[in-house]
């Protein structure tokens, strides 16, 4: 089965070769690697072309800069594979990732397969321990979205059919995955999930997510997820998103303090956080424990952020940016 792996490329000459090498080294050999050069100004275009000469499975599209969403959309339009996967240009895959996830789809008659990922500054992934596979319907995985899934696009493999009518929002600066993942999961009949760590989300200090700050649109994506939950009667997801909006507003306020210092922005989003807080605690589906954390996030954000940091640093033992909400 042919798998199309879409890689949006922008000014990543330092890490691009490692990314592409990890894809070409996949144990699943029937690949189409689509390198979408999004108007890079460094050596990334030449690196892409060198890979295309070296391996016939690589196709390169050079285009004017339009952002990562437009680049991914262009890749989807030209993809020929029965399955579609994504990799960011500074990340990399474990050698068995594609074979494992495609096998999970085929063996379990699923439209999406989903693995775990690690956030790391290392240049390698340890060989993953075998983990069981859980198969869920679209309703089951969305009702327990924050337990079973993630808002990321690159830790999954998709049958191309689930992309009918779904595209990334053009114009968003970071985190565009949040706007589409719930639509893809709803379009799937069944989803296979494994706890195996098969993808490395590399902590690149030069990346958009770490150096840029324009994620206000993410609240709109969460509101879209909220509307899907309301429309389809996914009430546990509905409660989760009500809570998540409060956390997201605190993330925005923290990033504003770090990067912008915009007082008007801070005033606006403190007000929105309080509005979302009142809506979350009023909803009967939000339990008492979560209401306590939402209260801390709204009224004692320093305590909330400190707890969040310590949990990820010492309990989960993962690096975390201060203020980040998981």
N, C-alpha and C positions, 0 to 999 in steps of 0.2 A: 504494500500500500504506500502510495506516494504521500509524503508529509511536506508541506510548505512551511518553512521557518522564516518568519518575517523579522528583519532587524533594521529598525530606523537608525540611521547613522548621522551623527552631527559632531564634528570636531572632537573625535575620540581617538586620535592617532596612537596614543599611549597604550590603550587597552583593547583596541579593536581586533588586533590579530589574535589575542588570547580568546576573545569571544567567538570569533569565526572558527578557530581551530577546535574549540570545544564542540561546536555543532558538527563540523566535518568528521570528528572522531566518534560520532554516535554509533552505537552498535547496530542501530537501524540504518541501513545503508541507503534506502530509497528516499532521498531527500531532494528538495528544491530549496536552496538557501537564497532568499531574496534580500539583498542589501540595498536599502533605499537611502541613497546619499541625499540628505536634505540641505543642499547648498553649503557643504562644509568648506571652510577656508584654510584648513590645515592639510596634512597629507592623507586624510581619510579617503578621499576619492581615489587616489593612486593605490592605496592599500586594497580597496574594494576591487579595482580593476586587476590587480595582481592576483587576487584569489580567483577571479573569474577565468583568467588565463590558465591558472594552475589546476582548477577542478571544474569540470563541466557541469557540476550540480549547482554552481553559483551563478546567479543572475544579478546584474547591477542595474539600478535605475538612478540616474543623476537628475535632480530636479531643483528648482529654486527653493529657497528656504520657505517653508510653510508651517513648520512645527511638527512635533512628534505625532500628533493625531492625524494630520494630513498624510504624513509619510506612511503610517500604519494602514490608513484607508487605501492608499495607492497600492500597497502590498496585497491587501485583501482582494482588490479588483483584478490583479494579474495572477494571483495564486492558482495553481493547477492541481494542487494536492487534494486528496480525499479528506485529509486532516490538516488543520492549521495550528501552528504554535508561534510563540513570540519570544524574542530574547532582546533585552536592552544591550546597547553596544559596549557597555563596560561590565556586563555580567557574564556568567558562564554556566554551562550545564554539566551535570554528571554524565559520564559516557553512556549510561543505560537509560537516561531520562525518557527519550522519545520511544524507545522500544517498550519500556515498562508501561508508559501511559497509553500508548496505542493498544498494547496487549490488554490492558484493563478495560478499554472501551469495547474491544472486539469480544473478549471472553465474557463480558457481563452485559452485552447489548446496551451500551451507554453512549451518550452523545458527547460527554465531557469527562475527562479524567484529570484528577487534581492531586498534586503532591505537596509536600512541605518545602519551604525554602529557608535558607539561613542568611542573615545579614552579616557580612564579614569583610575584613580588609585582607584576608588571606588569598593566596593565588591558587588554592586547590580545595577540593571537597573530599572529605574522607569517604571511603566506601560505605554506602548506606546499609544499615541493618535491615533485613527483610521485615516488612510490616504487613499486617492483614489489610485487606481491601474491604471497605464499607460501601455498599450501593444504596443510594437514596433517590427517591423521586424528586422532581423539581420542587414540589411543595415542601417536602421534608427538609431539603437542604436550605431553602430560603427561610423556613420557619426557625431553623437553627443556624442561620448564616454565620454568625460570629463564632460559632463553635466548630463548624465543619469546613467552612470556606474562607476565602480572603477576598479583599477588594482588588487584588492584583490580577493582571492579565497573563503574566509570563510563567506562572506556576501550574499551568493547565495545558491540555491538548484538546482541540475541539473538532468535531465533525463540521465540515464546511457549511452544512445545512443550517446550523444554529445562527450563522451570520446573516441569513437572509433578512434584510430590513434593519440590521443593526450596524452602526458605524460609530467611530469615535467622534466626539464633539470637537470640531475644528475651532481653534482660537484659545483653548485652555492651555495654560502654561505648564502645569505639573499635575500629576495624579489623575490623568484622564481615565484611567482604568475604573475609577469609582463610578463613573457615569454609565458604564456599559455592562459590568459584570452581572448585576442582578437581572438585566434583560436576557443575557445569554443563558443564565441558569434557568430562567423561566421558560426559555425556548427549548431547553433540553427535556427529553422524556425522563432520562435517568442519568445520574452522575456517580462516578466511581471515585472514591477518596482513599488515599494511602498516607500514612505518616512518614513515609520514606523521604529523606531530605535529598532532593535531586536537582536543586537549582540554587545558585549562589547570587544573591543580590549584593553586589560589591559596593562597599562604602567608599565611593570615589569623592574626594573633597572638591573636585571641580564640577560635579554633576549638577544638573538643574535642580534636583530635589534638595540638595544641600546648600547651594549657593543662591538660588532664586527664591523669591517670595511673592507669589501671586496665586494663592489657592482659595480665594474667596468664593470662586465658582463652585467649590466642593460642597458648600451648603446647598446650592441648587441641585447638585447630583443627589444629595441625601434626601432632599424634598421630593425628587423624582422617585427615589426608592420608597419613600413613605407613601406616595400616591399609588404605586404598584401594590404595596402591601394592603392599603385600604381597599383598592378596587377588587383585589382577588381574595380578600378575607384572610390575609396572612397576619394574624393579630400578634403573634409573638415577634415577628419581624417588625411590625409596626411599633411595638413597645421598645424594641432594641434601637430603632432609628430615632425615636423621640429622645432617648438617652444620649445616643451618639452625637446628635446635633449640639447638645450642651458641651460635650467634650471637644467637638470640633471648633466651636467658638473659642474655647480656652486655648486651643492650639493656635488659632489665628492671632489671638491677643498676645500669646507668648512670642510668636514669630515677629509680630509688630514691635514688641519691646526690644527684641534682639537686632532687627534689621532696619526698621523704619522710624520708630519714634513718632508716629503720626497720631496726634492727639484726637483729631476728628474721627479717624478710623477707630481708635480705642473707645471713644465715647459711643459710637454707633454699635460696635460689636459687644460692648458690655451690656447695652440695652437689649440686643438680640439674645444674648446668653440668658438674661433674666426672663425674657419672654419664653424661650425654649425650656428653661427650667420650670416655669409655672405649668407649661403644657405637659411636661414629662411627669411631674409629681401628681398631677391631677388625673393621669390615665390609670385606670384600675389594673392594667396589665403590668405595670412597673412595680416590682416588689420592694419591700421595706429596705433591704440591704442596698439596692441600687439607688433608691431615693436618698439614702445617706450619702453615697458617693456623689450623686448629682448635686446635693446641697453643698458638700465640700468644694466641688469644682466651681460652683457658682459664687459662694460666699467666702471660702477660704482657699483660693487657688494655689497659694504657696504650699499649703499642707498637701493638697491634692497632687500637685506636680512632684513634690518631694517623695510622696508615697509611690507614685507611678515610676519615678526614676529608680528608687531602691528595689522595687519589685522586679523590674527588668534587669537591673544590674546584678543583683545578688540571688534572686530566686530563679529567674529564667536564664541568667548568665548570658544575656545578649546585650550588645551595645545599643544605646538608645539616645536620641537627641533630646535634650531637655525640652519638655513641653509636648513631646510627641504623644499622641493617643493611639492606643492599639485596641 
